[in-house]
């Protein structure tokens, strides 16, 4: 009898599979050292050895290729959605309106490398940026990483609404076969946003996986639309995400949402990020194992790639949310070691990304 009880106990503590969510921070021209970090970040991500990975901020086709190469022979299935750019029918900026900004950028930031350009722009040319018409501001934001002259040429000839050629920046890697793969596109500003849905043929039964990256709620970067705000845009995406899970997910609750949700509660030493929007997710009834375990920040002021004030509090905005048919057995923050980063200004202390990843060991109930 004791052997039977022991076997039942050990069986109840087994883990069906491990999932990883990771914002790789490969936003060229926005997060430092993206080009120099890309290959190493891909290798480090695969080395975590999770069974299922939800990636964010792998924007460029050459960086997607690096992740696919690193995953070859380790992950049998993967999915990265195709970019979807929206090109303006007429110029988004008048030359006389954007020229004061680009002149300032050339004069104040002409010798600044791409990694430092956004900060330089906000420090030296903020008033000229803020004086732009909203549509023109949207085009400028969408061409992050380009030169001042390149931005002006693009936005006065027509313009583009989304950064990185309309890439969604998201992807799935899976050791289990993925089927019924689909994408639900969200209304979004500056960066394309969507949720990837796939049914993973995991041990013990199928699991519906939802991988996403919701709009960030910026405090410094203005919202480039006449109506709405970053927070309202994110709230709409959350409502659509939860409705999509209800519509397409497993009726027994074998559903999981993974990704950088850009919102989270106050937990441990971390402060709340857009708490009203986190409340929408909490009300769904899905559990957040990393939050429940009082996990430490995933976007942290001590990360060398984070330009936030060093005395600021961190936030937990990267999440794995589980439906009622799943439970988190264990959680961990990963990919948080300090490394040397090769940036456009030379080698500097850094990390694999400006975010840290997190893993959750998952059991089916």
C-alpha positions, 0 to 999 in steps of 0.5 A, spaced: 500 500 500 505 504 501 508 503 494 502 505 491 501 511 495 508 513 493 507 512 486 500 516 486 504 522 490 510 522 485 505 521 479 501 527 482 507 531 482 510 530 475 510 535 470 507 535 463 511 540 459 515 547 460 513 553 457 517 559 456 515 566 454 521 571 452 521 578 449 528 578 446 528 585 445 531 585 438 528 592 436 533 595 432 534 603 433 530 602 440 533 597 444 541 597 445 545 592 441 540 589 437 544 587 432 550 584 436 545 580 441 541 577 436 545 570 434 547 570 442 540 571 444 537 566 439 542 561 442 541 562 449 533 562 448 533 555 445 538 553 451 533 554 456 530 547 453 523 549 454 518 545 450 514 550 448 516 558 447 512 564 445 517 569 442 516 577 442 520 582 439 523 578 433 522 583 428 526 582 422 526 577 417 534 576 418 533 575 426 527 570 425 532 566 421 537 566 426 532 563 431 529 558 426 537 556 425 538 555 433 531 551 433 533 546 428 533 539 431 531 542 437 524 544 436 520 540 431 515 545 429 515 553 429 510 559 426 512 566 425 507 570 422 508 574 415 509 582 416 503 586 414 505 593 412 500 599 411 502 604 406 499 611 406 495 613 400 498 620 401 504 623 404 503 623 412 508 629 413 508 635 409 516 637 408 515 644 412 512 640 418 517 635 418 523 639 416 524 642 423 525 636 426 529 632 422 534 638 422 534 638 429 536 631 429 541 632 424 544 637 428 543 634 435 544 627 433 547 626 427 553 623 430 549 619 435 549 611 433 542 608 432 542 605 439 542 612 442 538 616 437 531 615 440 534 618 447 537 623 443 531 625 439 527 626 446 532 630 449 534 635 444 528 635 439 522 633 443 518 640 442 519 639 435 517 632 435 511 634 439 509 639 435 508 634 429 501 633 426 498 626 429 499 623 422 506 625 421 508 623 428 505 616 427 509 615 421 516 618 424 515 613 430 513 607 425 520 609 422 524 608 428 531 606 426 532 610 420 536 616 419 533 623 419 533 624 412 530 617 411 524 618 415 523 625 412 523 622 405 519 616 407 514 620 410 513 626 405 513 621 399 507 617 402 509 614 409 508 607 413 504 606 419 508 600 422 515 599 424 519 594 422 515 593 415 509 591 419 512 585 422 508 582 428 515 580 432 512 574 435 513 567 434 512 560 436 517 554 437 514 547 439 517 540 441 510 538 440 506 538 433 502 544 432 495 544 428 490 549 427 495 555 427 491 562 426 492 569 427 487 574 430 490 581 428 489 587 433 488 594 432 494 597 434 499 603 433 506 604 431 507 596 431 503 591 429 499 587 434 496 580 434 495 573 437 497 567 435 493 561 436 495 554 435 493 547 438 499 543 441 499 536 441 502 536 448 503 529 453 496 527 456 492 531 451 491 537 446 492 544 449 490 551 446 496 556 446 495 563 445 502 567 444 501 575 444 505 582 445 500 587 447 501 595 446 505 598 451 503 604 455 508 609 454 509 615 459 514 619 454 512 617 447 505 621 445 499 617 442 499 619 435 492 618 434 487 624 435 483 620 439 484 614 444 490 613 448 496 607 449 492 604 455 485 604 451 488 601 445 491 595 450 484 595 454 481 593 447 486 588 445 485 585 452 478 584 451 479 581 444 484 576 446 479 574 452 473 573 447 478 570 442 480 565 447 473 564 449 471 563 442 476 558 440 479 555 446 478 548 449 472 548 453 475 544 459 480 550 460 486 547 457 488 554 455 494 558 456 496 565 454 503 567 454 507 573 452 509 580 454 502 583 456 505 590 458 501 590 464 501 587 471 500 587 478 504 590 484 507 583 487 514 583 491 518 589 490 515 590 483 510 596 482 503 595 478 503 597 471 497 599 468 493 596 474 486 597 471 488 593 465 491 587 469 484 587 472 481 585 466 485 579 465 485 577 472 477 577 472 478 572 466 479 567 472 485 564 469 491 563 473 498 567 473 503 562 477 509 567 476 505 572 479 502 567 485 509 565 486 511 573 487 516 572 482 521 578 481 521 583 476 521 581 468 522 588 466 527 591 471 531 597 472 538 594 474 538 590 467 543 594 463 539 595 457 533 598 460 534 606 460 529 607 466 532 610 472 536 606 476 532 607 483 525 606 479 521 599 481 521 594 476 515 591 473 512 584 472 509 584 465 511 578 462 506 572 463 504 565 463 496 565 464 493 558 465 486 556 464 482 552 469 484 545 466 491 547 467 496 548 473 503 551 474 507 546 478 513 551 478 516 557 475 522 561 474 525 567 471 531 565 466 535 569 461 537 574 466 545 573 466 549 579 465 553 579 458 557 583 454 553 586 448 556 589 442 553 595 440 554 600 435 558 604 440 562 598 442 562 593 447 558 595 453 555 591 459 548 588 457 543 582 457 540 578 452 534 583 452 531 588 456 526 583 458 528 577 462 524 571 460 520 566 465 518 559 465 512 555 468 512 547 469 505 545 467 500 540 469 493 538 466 488 538 472 
